[in-house]
Amino acid sequence: MSKSYSGERVPGTISYKVFVTEGKQKRELLIDHRIDIKSRLTEIHLSQRDELAYRISFAILSDYTNNDQMSESICRDFKSNMERLFSEDHWLLHSNRIEALIQNENKREGKIEDFSFFSN
């Protein structure tokens, strides 16, 4: 079953509540603020908004793939592709778009892998 990820800005902040919907089930996706993004991405300067976009990207990828190592390896490219979307007050992202980005990343790296089993 496909998933949909949605976010809504918490009024008066730059924070978001992020939700996952599968079928008729909706649950909140927790954003882990304990992850030290700045130590993982030392070569670039991160604003609070950038750091939050990385956290949201990692949370979505981890939920979708159930693989933190893979999520971490593609998080930067995923964040770059989703940055404009994540800057909106309300946004919606379908799992087929995540799947396309993962497949595109694998083609670019010369890997041939099938991640379609994640969407079940």
ROSE-4610 file (N, C-alpha, C; in Angstrom, 1 decimal, always signed):
// ROSE-4610
residu = [M/M/M/S/S/S/K/K/K/S/S/S/Y/Y/Y/S/S/S/G/G/G/E/E/E/R/R/R/V/V/V/P/P/P/G/G/G/T/T/T/I/I/I/S/S/S/Y/Y/Y/K/K/K/V/V/V/F/F/F/V/V/V/T/T/T/E/E/E/G/G/G/K/K/K/Q/Q/Q/K/K/K/R/R/R/E/E/E/L/L/L/L/L/L/I/I/I/D/D/D/H/H/H/R/R/R/I/I/I/D/D/D/I/I/I/K/K/K/S/S/S/R/R/R/L/L/L/T/T/T/E/E/E/I/I/I/H/H/H/L/L/L/S/S/S/Q/Q/Q/R/R/R/D/D/D/E/E/E/L/L/L/A/A/A/Y/Y/Y/R/R/R/I/I/I/S/S/S/F/F/F/A/A/A/I/I/I/L/L/L/S/S/S/D/D/D/Y/Y/Y/T/T/T/N/N/N/N/N/N/D/D/D/Q/Q/Q/M/M/M/S/S/S/E/E/E/S/S/S/I/I/I/C/C/C/R/R/R/D/D/D/F/F/F/K/K/K/S/S/S/N/N/N/M/M/M/E/E/E/R/R/R/L/L/L/F/F/F/S/S/S/E/E/E/D/D/D/H/H/H/W/W/W/L/L/L/L/L/L/H/H/H/S/S/S/N/N/N/R/R/R/I/I/I/E/E/E/A/A/A/L/L/L/I/I/I/Q/Q/Q/N/N/N/E/E/E/N/N/N/K/K/K/R/R/R/E/E/E/G/G/G/K/K/K/I/I/I/E/E/E/D/D/D/F/F/F/S/S/S/F/F/F/F/F/F/S/S/S/N/N/N]
num = [1/1/1/2/2/2/3/3/3/4/4/4/5/5/5/6/6/6/7/7/7/8/8/8/9/9/9/10/10/10/11/11/11/12/12/12/13/13/13/14/14/14/15/15/15/16/16/16/17/17/17/18/18/18/19/19/19/20/20/20/21/21/21/22/22/22/23/23/23/24/24/24/25/25/25/26/26/26/27/27/27/28/28/28/29/29/29/30/30/30/31/31/31/32/32/32/33/33/33/34/34/34/35/35/35/36/36/36/37/37/37/38/38/38/39/39/39/40/40/40/41/41/41/42/42/42/43/43/43/44/44/44/45/45/45/46/46/46/47/47/47/48/48/48/49/49/49/50/50/50/51/51/51/52/52/52/53/53/53/54/54/54/55/55/55/56/56/56/57/57/57/58/58/58/59/59/59/60/60/60/61/61/61/62/62/62/63/63/63/64/64/64/65/65/65/66/66/66/67/67/67/68/68/68/69/69/69/70/70/70/71/71/71/72/72/72/73/73/73/74/74/74/75/75/75/76/76/76/77/77/77/78/78/78/79/79/79/80/80/80/81/81/81/82/82/82/83/83/83/84/84/84/85/85/85/86/86/86/87/87/87/88/88/88/89/89/89/90/90/90/91/91/91/92/92/92/93/93/93/94/94/94/95/95/95/96/96/96/97/97/97/98/98/98/99/99/99/100/100/100/101/101/101/102/102/102/103/103/103/104/104/104/105/105/105/106/106/106/107/107/107/108/108/108/109/109/109/110/110/110/111/111/111/112/112/112/113/113/113/114/114/114/115/115/115/116/116/116/117/117/117/118/118/118/119/119/119/120/120/120]
x = [+0.8/+0.0/+0.9/+0.5/+1.3/+1.1/+2.0/+2.0/+1.9/+1.4/+1.4/+2.0/+2.9/+3.5/+3.0/+2.6/+2.1/+2.7/+2.8/+3.3/+2.5/+2.5/+1.9/+2.7/+2.9/+3.7/+3.0/+3.8/+3.2/+3.2/+2.0/+1.9/+2.9/+3.5/+4.4/+5.8/+6.1/+7.4/+7.9/+9.1/+9.5/+9.4/+8.8/+8.7/+7.4/+7.4/+6.3/+5.9/+4.6/+4.1/+4.0/+4.6/+4.6/+3.8/+3.0/+2.1/+2.3/+2.0/+2.1/+0.7/+0.2/-1.1/-1.0/-1.5/-1.5/-3.0/-3.6/-5.0/-5.8/-6.5/-7.3/-6.6/-5.4/-4.7/-3.7/-3.8/-2.9/-2.2/-0.9/-0.1/+0.9/+1.3/+2.3/+3.7/+4.5/+5.9/+6.8/+7.5/+8.3/+9.6/+10.0/+11.2/+12.2/+13.3/+14.3/+15.3/+15.1/+15.9/+17.3/+17.5/+18.7/+19.8/+19.5/+20.5/+21.3/+22.6/+23.4/+23.7/+22.9/+23.0/+24.3/+24.6/+25.8/+27.1/+27.2/+28.4/+28.5/+27.4/+27.3/+27.6/+27.3/+27.4/+28.3/+29.6/+30.5/+30.9/+30.8/+31.3/+30.4/+29.2/+28.3/+27.7/+27.3/+26.7/+25.2/+24.6/+23.2/+22.4/+21.4/+20.5/+19.5/+18.7/+17.8/+16.8/+16.4/+15.4/+16.0/+17.3/+18.0/+18.1/+18.5/+18.6/+17.3/+16.2/+14.9/+14.5/+14.9/+14.6/+15.3/+16.6/+17.3/+16.7/+16.2/+15.6/+14.3/+13.5/+12.2/+12.6/+13.5/+14.0/+14.4/+15.2/+15.7/+14.5/+13.6/+12.5/+11.6/+11.3/+10.5/+11.2/+12.5/+13.2/+13.3/+13.6/+13.7/+12.4/+11.3/+10.0/+9.7/+10.0/+9.7/+10.5/+11.8/+12.7/+13.0/+12.7/+13.1/+14.6/+15.4/+16.8/+17.5/+18.0/+18.7/+19.9/+20.7/+21.9/+21.6/+20.7/+20.3/+19.7/+18.9/+18.3/+19.3/+20.3/+21.4/+22.2/+22.4/+23.2/+22.5/+21.2/+20.5/+19.8/+19.9/+19.2/+19.5/+20.8/+21.2/+20.5/+20.5/+19.9/+18.3/+17.8/+16.3/+15.9/+16.7/+16.4/+16.5/+17.5/+17.6/+16.4/+15.9/+14.7/+13.4/+13.4/+12.2/+12.2/+13.3/+13.4/+12.3/+12.0/+10.9/+9.6/+9.3/+8.0/+8.0/+9.1/+9.2/+9.1/+9.2/+9.2/+7.7/+6.8/+5.4/+4.7/+3.7/+3.0/+2.3/+1.8/+1.2/+1.7/+2.1/+2.6/+2.1/+2.2/+1.8/+2.8/+3.3/+4.3/+3.8/+3.7/+3.3/+4.5/+4.4/+5.5/+6.0/+5.2/+5.7/+6.8/+6.7/+7.7/+9.0/+8.9/+10.0/+10.7/+9.9/+10.4/+11.2/+10.6/+11.3/+12.6/+12.7/+13.9/+15.0/+14.6/+15.5/+16.0/+15.1/+15.6/+16.5/+16.2/+17.0/+18.4/+18.5/+19.8/+20.6/+19.9/+20.6/+21.2/+20.4/+20.9/+22.1/+22.0/+23.1/+24.4/+24.3/+25.4/+25.8/+25.1/+25.4/+24.9/+24.0/+23.4/+22.1/+21.8/+20.6/+19.9/+19.0/+18.3/+16.8/+16.0/+14.5/+14.0/+13.5/+13.0/+11.5/+10.9/+9.4/+8.7/+9.5/+8.9/+8.6/+9.2/+9.0/+7.5/+6.9/+5.6/+4.5/+4.8/+3.8/+3.2]
y = [-1.2/+0.0/+1.2/+2.2/+3.4/+4.3/+5.1/+6.0/+7.5/+8.3/+9.8/+10.4/+11.4/+12.1/+13.5/+14.1/+15.5/+16.2/+17.5/+18.4/+19.6/+20.1/+21.4/+22.1/+23.4/+24.2/+24.5/+24.4/+24.7/+26.3/+26.9/+28.3/+29.1/+30.1/+30.9/+30.4/+29.2/+28.6/+28.2/+27.6/+27.0/+25.5/+25.0/+23.5/+23.0/+21.7/+21.1/+19.9/+19.6/+18.3/+17.5/+16.3/+15.5/+14.2/+13.9/+12.7/+11.7/+10.5/+9.4/+8.8/+8.7/+8.1/+6.9/+5.8/+4.5/+4.0/+4.1/+3.7/+4.7/+4.3/+5.2/+5.4/+4.9/+5.1/+6.3/+7.2/+8.3/+8.4/+8.6/+8.6/+9.8/+10.3/+11.3/+10.7/+11.3/+10.8/+11.7/+11.1/+11.9/+12.3/+13.5/+14.1/+14.0/+13.3/+13.1/+14.4/+15.2/+16.4/+16.1/+14.8/+14.4/+14.2/+13.9/+13.7/+15.0/+14.9/+16.1/+16.2/+16.9/+17.1/+17.9/+18.9/+19.7/+18.9/+17.9/+17.1/+16.1/+15.8/+14.9/+15.7/+17.0/+17.8/+19.0/+18.7/+19.7/+20.7/+20.3/+21.2/+22.3/+22.3/+23.4/+24.1/+25.3/+26.1/+25.8/+25.5/+25.1/+26.2/+26.7/+27.6/+26.6/+27.2/+26.3/+25.7/+26.4/+25.9/+24.7/+24.9/+23.8/+22.6/+22.8/+21.7/+20.9/+21.7/+21.1/+20.3/+20.8/+20.1/+18.8/+18.8/+17.5/+16.5/+17.0/+16.1/+15.5/+16.4/+15.9/+14.9/+15.2/+14.3/+12.9/+13.0/+11.7/+10.9/+11.6/+10.9/+10.2/+11.0/+10.4/+9.2/+9.4/+8.3/+7.1/+7.3/+6.2/+5.4/+6.2/+5.5/+4.8/+5.3/+4.7/+3.5/+3.6/+2.5/+1.5/+1.9/+1.1/+0.8/+1.7/+1.4/+2.8/+2.9/+4.2/+4.5/+3.4/+3.6/+4.1/+3.5/+4.0/+5.4/+5.6/+7.0/+8.0/+7.8/+8.7/+9.0/+7.9/+8.1/+8.9/+8.9/+9.7/+10.9/+11.2/+12.3/+13.6/+13.9/+15.2/+15.5/+14.5/+14.7/+14.8/+14.0/+14.0/+15.4/+15.9/+17.2/+18.3/+18.2/+19.2/+19.2/+18.0/+17.9/+18.3/+18.2/+18.5/+19.9/+20.6/+21.8/+22.8/+23.0/+24.0/+23.5/+22.2/+21.7/+21.9/+21.6/+21.6/+23.1/+24.1/+25.5/+26.0/+25.2/+25.6/+25.4/+26.1/+25.9/+24.5/+24.0/+22.7/+22.0/+20.8/+20.1/+18.6/+18.0/+16.6/+15.9/+14.7/+14.0/+12.5/+12.0/+10.6/+9.7/+8.5/+7.6/+7.3/+7.4/+7.1/+8.2/+9.4/+10.4/+10.0/+9.5/+9.1/+7.9/+7.0/+5.8/+6.3/+7.3/+7.8/+8.4/+9.2/+9.8/+8.8/+7.7/+6.7/+6.0/+5.6/+5.0/+5.8/+7.1/+8.1/+8.2/+8.2/+8.2/+7.0/+5.8/+4.6/+4.5/+5.0/+5.0/+5.9/+7.1/+8.0/+7.4/+6.6/+6.0/+4.7/+4.3/+3.1/+1.8/+1.9/+0.8/+0.4/-0.9/-1.3/-2.1/-1.5/-2.1/-1.8/-2.8/-2.6/-2.4/-1.2/-0.9/-0.9/-1.4/-1.4/-2.1/-3.0/-3.8/-2.9/-1.7/-0.7/-0.2/-0.2/+0.4/-0.5/-1.7/-2.7/-2.3]
z = [+0.0/+0.0/+0.0/-0.8/-0.8/+0.4/+0.7/+1.8/+1.3/+2.1/+1.9/+3.1/+2.9/+4.0/+3.9/+5.0/+5.0/+6.1/+6.0/+7.0/+7.1/+8.4/+8.6/+9.6/+9.3/+10.2/+11.5/+12.6/+13.9/+13.9/+14.1/+14.1/+15.0/+14.4/+15.1/+15.3/+14.6/+14.7/+13.3/+13.2/+11.9/+12.0/+13.1/+13.3/+12.5/+12.2/+11.5/+12.3/+12.1/+12.5/+11.2/+11.2/+10.0/+10.2/+9.2/+9.4/+8.2/+8.5/+7.5/+7.4/+6.2/+6.0/+5.1/+5.6/+4.8/+4.8/+3.7/+3.6/+4.4/+5.4/+6.2/+7.6/+7.8/+9.0/+8.9/+9.9/+9.9/+11.2/+11.2/+12.4/+12.3/+13.4/+13.4/+13.3/+12.5/+12.3/+13.2/+14.1/+15.0/+14.4/+14.6/+14.0/+15.2/+15.0/+16.0/+16.1/+17.1/+17.3/+18.0/+18.4/+19.0/+18.0/+16.7/+15.7/+15.5/+15.5/+15.3/+13.9/+13.1/+11.7/+11.4/+12.2/+11.9/+11.9/+12.7/+12.8/+11.6/+11.0/+9.8/+8.5/+8.5/+7.3/+7.6/+8.0/+8.4/+7.3/+6.1/+5.0/+4.6/+5.2/+4.8/+6.1/+5.9/+7.0/+6.9/+8.1/+8.1/+8.9/+8.3/+9.1/+9.9/+10.8/+11.5/+10.5/+9.5/+8.5/+7.7/+7.4/+6.6/+7.5/+8.8/+9.7/+9.9/+10.0/+10.1/+8.8/+7.7/+6.4/+6.3/+6.8/+6.9/+7.8/+9.0/+10.0/+9.4/+8.7/+8.1/+7.0/+6.2/+5.1/+5.7/+6.7/+7.3/+7.9/+8.6/+9.2/+8.1/+7.0/+6.0/+5.3/+5.0/+4.3/+5.2/+6.5/+7.5/+7.6/+7.6/+7.7/+6.4/+5.3/+4.0/+3.7/+4.0/+3.7/+4.8/+6.0/+7.2/+7.2/+6.7/+6.6/+6.8/+8.0/+8.4/+7.6/+7.3/+6.5/+5.1/+4.5/+3.1/+3.2/+4.2/+4.4/+4.6/+5.3/+5.5/+4.3/+3.5/+2.2/+1.2/+1.2/+0.1/+0.7/+2.0/+2.6/+2.0/+1.7/+1.1/-0.2/-1.1/-2.4/-2.3/-1.4/-1.1/-0.6/+0.4/+0.9/-0.1/-1.0/-2.1/-3.0/-3.3/-4.1/-3.5/-2.2/-1.4/-0.7/-0.8/+0.0/-0.2/-1.4/-1.7/-1.2/-1.3/-0.8/+0.8/+1.4/+2.9/+3.4/+2.6/+3.0/+3.1/+2.5/+2.5/+3.9/+4.2/+5.5/+5.6/+4.5/+4.4/+3.2/+3.3/+2.1/+2.1/+1.0/+0.8/-0.2/+0.2/-0.6/-0.7/-1.9/-2.1/-2.2/-1.8/-1.7/-3.1/-4.2/-5.5/-5.9/-5.4/-5.7/-4.9/-3.7/-3.0/-3.7/-4.2/-4.9/-6.2/-6.9/-8.1/-7.8/-6.7/-6.3/-5.9/-5.2/-4.8/-6.0/-7.0/-8.2/-9.0/-9.1/-9.8/-9.2/-7.9/-7.1/-7.4/-7.4/-7.7/-9.1/-10.1/-11.5/-11.6/-10.9/-11.0/-10.4/-9.3/-8.7/-9.4/-10.4/-11.2/-10.5/-9.5/-8.8/-9.6/-9.6/-10.1/-8.9/-8.3/-7.2/-7.3/-6.8/-6.9/-5.4/-5.2/-3.9/-3.9/-4.9/-4.9/-3.8/-3.1/-2.0/-0.8/-0.8/+0.3/+0.3/-0.9/-1.0/-0.6/-0.2/+0.2/+1.6]
